[in-house]
Amino acid sequence: MATAARIYGVLLSETMDLKSYYALDFGVDAPDVCLLNPDEVTHPEEIRFAACWLPGPDAFVPYPNLEMAMSVGAGVDALLNHAGLNDNVAICRVRDPKQADLMAGYAVHEVVHFEREFTQMQRNQLAATWAPLPIGAPSDLNVTVLGNGSMGAAIVRALAAVGFSVFVACRRSPHDPIDGVTYFTGDSSVTGAVAEANVVINTLPLTAHTENVLNADLFNRLAPGAWLVQIGRGEHLVEDDLIAALESGQLAGATLDVFRQEPLPVDHAFWRDDRLRITPHIASDTMPHIVAAQVLQSARELLSGAPLSLSVNVAQGY
Ligand code: GLV
């Protein structure tokens, strides 16, 4: 199956048909890159890269000569934590600026929904009740963003543009800080940034350091009656601590887009809790044409021996 100028890859996902969803059938447009579904692979030893979204536990077993595994999304936690991937396999991810824009729109929508009490407005509408509520200045609302990667930074920009008081927890000082935004860096950045927050938005990557970061200790540092927007990964949230914070009123509610188990099981209590706003991991997505272009780019870099420009820092975890 191989020729010197051709590279072979495989599509690995337990939950999606990646080839049709992201139009990853390059055909005549890219004769040098051949991307196959597992059932189309006849010579597994010739597979040099994989494009992945939630690959199954045994997904990598058939491919002994894999050199690169690429996430079709921004998160690489499912690859970095995969027991079946050797350390010598480079990990890459798609970097799509439109994904960050989508994330910013989702986050601002949820903050404004909370700030302007739109749930109450909806109830009022159903009761044909005209009942304006007092309106405060956006700057009266302290909004904390956990993480200042491409997603976090886009959210911070959008929140600042609308006039909220924005606080950010980040690993190191940003190169391009936004006027009026307060940045907290270093080991205590999260605890510093969430103090007295009215809204916390989680965009952190999932690493050993950030797992369970949304816990009782963090909730207790917020202003009473705060709101959580959880758009990181399900494993960031200690679910029992969320329920306890809702019961005590420390949290008024939460927007949850990501879960420890996805799809969220039908019998999960979250579904029936009207203090929660639940969406099915749709806060953002990568655009298919960007995914196709960047998978192609990475495959060609691998084929030519060039540095992988979309690789992640494995030690750092993102
Ligand atoms: C979405 O969760 C992504 O990782 O792109």
Residues whose N, C-alpha, C, O or C-beta is under 5 A from the ligand:
A	BS01	GLV	G73 A74 G75
